[in-house]
Amino acid sequence: MGPSSWSRLLEEFYCRGCGFRDAYRSRPRSFFEKHVLGFLLLQPVRCERCFNRTYTLVTIAALNRIESESKASQREANG
């Protein structure tokens, strides 16, 4: 791997399941994900195509999750 290949690994998401290049940030689900991943410079993400969930470096750009309208309206009703 040349220098440009290494920099691409640190900047681009690549799904191991389907090879797709777009990912969404995933909610942290456990104590480990909420408190330890940040120290390891990792973030939970989910592939946009196959929904495979994995951890990537925080330097890799991931799309923000879009909250569904039903969840947003439930939260407003409760809030």
C-alpha positions as a Markdown table, in Angstrom:
| # | Residue | x | y | z |
|---|---|---|---|---|
| 1 | Met | 0.0 | 0.0 | 0.0 |
| 2 | Gly | 1.3 | 3.4 | -1.0 |
| 3 | Pro | 1.0 | 6.6 | 1.1 |
| 4 | Ser | -2.2 | 7.6 | -0.7 |
| 5 | Ser | -3.8 | 4.2 | 0.1 |
| 6 | Trp | -3.1 | 4.6 | 3.8 |
| 7 | Ser | -4.6 | 8.1 | 3.9 |
| 8 | Arg | -7.7 | 6.8 | 2.1 |
| 9 | Leu | -8.1 | 4.2 | 4.9 |
| 10 | Leu | -8.1 | 7.0 | 7.5 |
| 11 | Glu | -10.6 | 9.2 | 5.6 |
| 12 | Glu | -13.1 | 6.9 | 3.8 |
| 13 | Phe | -15.6 | 4.3 | 5.0 |
| 14 | Tyr | -15.5 | 0.9 | 3.4 |
| 15 | Cys | -18.1 | -1.7 | 4.3 |
| 16 | Arg | -16.6 | -5.1 | 4.8 |
| 17 | Gly | -20.0 | -6.7 | 4.0 |
| 18 | Cys | -21.0 | -5.2 | 0.7 |
| 19 | Gly | -18.2 | -2.7 | -0.2 |
| 20 | Phe | -20.4 | 0.4 | -0.1 |
| 21 | Arg | -18.8 | 3.7 | 0.8 |
| 22 | Asp | -21.6 | 5.6 | 2.7 |
| 23 | Ala | -22.3 | 5.1 | 6.4 |
| 24 | Tyr | -24.5 | 6.7 | 9.0 |
| 25 | Arg | -23.5 | 7.3 | 12.6 |
| 26 | Ser | -25.1 | 4.7 | 14.9 |
| 27 | Arg | -26.3 | 5.3 | 18.4 |
| 28 | Pro | -24.0 | 4.1 | 21.1 |
| 29 | Arg | -25.7 | 1.1 | 22.7 |
| 30 | Ser | -23.6 | 0.0 | 25.7 |
| 31 | Phe | -21.3 | 1.4 | 28.4 |
| 32 | Phe | -18.3 | 0.5 | 26.2 |
| 33 | Glu | -19.7 | 2.3 | 23.2 |
| 34 | Lys | -20.8 | 5.4 | 25.2 |
| 35 | His | -17.6 | 5.8 | 27.3 |
| 36 | Val | -14.7 | 3.8 | 25.9 |
| 37 | Leu | -14.9 | 4.2 | 22.1 |
| 38 | Gly | -14.1 | 7.9 | 22.3 |
| 39 | Phe | -10.8 | 7.2 | 24.1 |
| 40 | Leu | -9.9 | 4.8 | 21.3 |
| 41 | Leu | -10.9 | 7.4 | 18.6 |
| 42 | Leu | -13.6 | 5.1 | 17.3 |
| 43 | Gln | -17.3 | 5.7 | 16.5 |
| 44 | Pro | -20.1 | 3.2 | 15.8 |
| 45 | Val | -21.5 | 3.4 | 12.2 |
| 46 | Arg | -23.9 | 1.5 | 10.1 |
| 47 | Cys | -23.6 | 0.9 | 6.3 |
| 48 | Glu | -26.3 | 2.7 | 4.3 |
| 49 | Arg | -26.8 | -0.2 | 1.9 |
| 50 | Cys | -26.6 | -3.5 | 3.9 |
| 51 | Phe | -27.0 | -2.0 | 7.5 |
| 52 | Asn | -23.9 | -3.8 | 8.7 |
| 53 | Arg | -22.9 | -2.2 | 12.0 |
| 54 | Thr | -19.2 | -1.6 | 12.8 |
| 55 | Tyr | -16.7 | 0.7 | 14.4 |
| 56 | Thr | -14.6 | 3.2 | 12.4 |
| 57 | Leu | -12.1 | 5.9 | 13.2 |
| 58 | Val | -13.5 | 9.3 | 14.1 |
| 59 | Thr | -11.5 | 10.8 | 11.2 |
| 60 | Ile | -13.8 | 8.9 | 8.8 |
| 61 | Ala | -16.8 | 11.1 | 7.7 |
| 62 | Ala | -20.2 | 9.5 | 8.5 |
| 63 | Leu | -23.6 | 10.9 | 7.7 |
| 64 | Asn | -25.8 | 12.0 | 10.6 |
| 65 | Arg | -28.7 | 9.8 | 11.4 |
| 66 | Ile | -32.1 | 11.1 | 10.3 |
| 67 | Glu | -34.7 | 10.7 | 12.9 |
| 68 | Ser | -38.0 | 9.4 | 11.6 |
| 69 | Glu | -41.1 | 11.7 | 11.9 |
| 70 | Ser | -42.9 | 9.2 | 14.1 |
| 71 | Lys | -40.1 | 9.1 | 16.7 |
| 72 | Ala | -39.8 | 12.9 | 16.6 |
| 73 | Ser | -43.6 | 13.4 | 17.2 |
| 74 | Gln | -43.6 | 10.9 | 20.0 |
| 75 | Arg | -40.7 | 12.7 | 21.7 |
| 76 | Glu | -42.6 | 16.0 | 21.3 |
| 77 | Ala | -45.8 | 14.5 | 22.8 |
| 78 | Asn | -43.9 | 13.2 | 25.8 |
| 79 | Gly | -41.6 | 16.2 | 26.2 |
